[in-house]
Amino acid sequence: MSFLAPLAEMALPAIVGGIAGGAQNAAMTGLNTQDELFQLGLYGEQMRHQETMQIQSTAFDEAMDERSENMREVNVLRDITMAQRKADDGIVKKFIQMIGQ
């Protein structure tokens, strides 16, 4: 049994080293998990910002489309008004010519 003492002395550092290595592995696994969760959080935040930007972009596009349509309507009404004025001017000129004859 006296051979067990030197064997135990040699095995003790290996056992302690194995326990320390296991602790390091556990710590690294914990850090990796924490980093992955942080990255996942960043990705979620980025997705939320992208959705917000998409909503704002859609609202802006709709507002610009409505504004363009309103401007087209105003231009059509202006063109109609100008055509009516020209027609009225032509009628007035013919009326003046009739009176003058």
C-alpha positions as CSV (number, residue, x, y, z in Angstrom):
1,M,0.0,0.0,0.0
2,S,3.0,2.2,0.2
3,F,2.9,2.5,-3.5
4,L,-0.4,4.4,-3.3
5,A,1.0,7.5,-1.7
6,P,3.3,8.4,-4.6
7,L,0.6,7.5,-7.0
8,A,-1.8,9.8,-5.1
9,E,0.8,12.6,-5.2
10,M,1.1,12.3,-9.0
11,A,-2.7,12.0,-9.5
12,L,-3.6,15.0,-7.3
13,P,-2.3,17.7,-9.7
14,A,-4.0,16.0,-12.6
15,I,-7.3,15.9,-10.7
16,V,-7.0,19.5,-9.6
17,G,-6.0,20.5,-13.1
18,G,-9.0,18.7,-14.5
19,I,-11.3,20.4,-12.1
20,A,-9.8,23.8,-13.0
21,G,-10.1,23.0,-16.7
22,G,-13.7,22.1,-16.2
23,A,-14.3,25.4,-14.4
24,Q,-12.6,27.3,-17.2
25,N,-14.8,25.5,-19.8
26,A,-17.9,26.3,-17.8
27,A,-16.9,29.9,-17.6
28,M,-16.2,30.1,-21.3
29,T,-19.5,28.4,-22.0
30,G,-21.2,31.0,-19.8
31,L,-19.5,33.9,-21.6
32,N,-20.3,32.5,-25.0
33,T,-24.0,32.1,-24.0
34,Q,-24.0,35.6,-22.6
35,D,-22.5,36.9,-25.9
36,E,-25.0,35.0,-28.0
37,L,-27.9,36.4,-26.0
38,F,-26.4,39.9,-26.4
39,Q,-26.1,39.4,-30.1
40,L,-29.6,38.1,-30.3
41,G,-30.8,41.2,-28.4
42,L,-29.0,43.5,-30.9
43,Y,-30.5,41.6,-33.8
44,G,-34.0,42.0,-32.3
45,E,-33.4,45.7,-31.8
46,Q,-32.2,46.1,-35.4
47,M,-35.3,44.3,-36.6
48,R,-37.5,46.6,-34.6
49,H,-35.8,49.7,-36.0
50,Q,-36.1,48.3,-39.5
51,E,-39.9,47.8,-39.0
52,T,-40.2,51.3,-37.6
53,M,-38.3,52.7,-40.6
54,Q,-40.5,50.7,-43.0
55,I,-43.7,52.1,-41.4
56,Q,-42.3,55.6,-41.6
57,S,-41.2,55.2,-45.2
58,T,-44.7,53.8,-46.1
59,A,-46.4,56.7,-44.4
60,F,-44.1,59.2,-46.1
61,D,-44.7,57.6,-49.5
62,E,-48.5,57.7,-49.0
63,A,-48.4,61.3,-48.0
64,M,-46.3,62.2,-51.0
65,D,-48.6,60.3,-53.3
66,E,-51.6,62.2,-51.8
67,R,-49.8,65.5,-52.2
68,S,-49.0,64.7,-55.8
69,E,-52.6,63.8,-56.5
70,N,-53.8,67.1,-54.9
71,M,-51.3,69.0,-57.0
72,R,-52.5,67.3,-60.2
73,E,-56.1,68.2,-59.3
74,V,-55.2,71.8,-58.7
75,N,-53.3,71.9,-62.1
76,V,-56.4,70.4,-63.9
77,L,-58.7,72.9,-62.2
78,R,-56.3,75.7,-63.2
79,D,-56.2,74.5,-66.8
80,I,-60.0,74.3,-66.9
81,T,-60.3,77.8,-65.5
82,M,-57.8,79.2,-68.1
83,A,-59.7,77.4,-70.9
84,Q,-63.0,78.9,-69.5
85,R,-61.4,82.4,-69.4
86,K,-60.2,82.0,-73.0
87,A,-63.7,80.9,-74.1
88,D,-65.3,83.8,-72.2
89,D,-62.8,86.3,-73.8
90,G,-63.7,84.9,-77.2
91,I,-67.4,85.3,-76.5
92,V,-66.9,88.8,-75.3
93,K,-64.9,89.7,-78.4
94,K,-67.6,88.3,-80.7
95,F,-70.3,90.2,-78.7
96,I,-68.3,93.4,-79.0
97,Q,-67.9,92.8,-82.7
98,M,-71.7,92.2,-83.1
99,I,-72.5,95.5,-81.2
100,G,-70.0,97.4,-83.3
101,Q,-71.6,96.3,-86.6
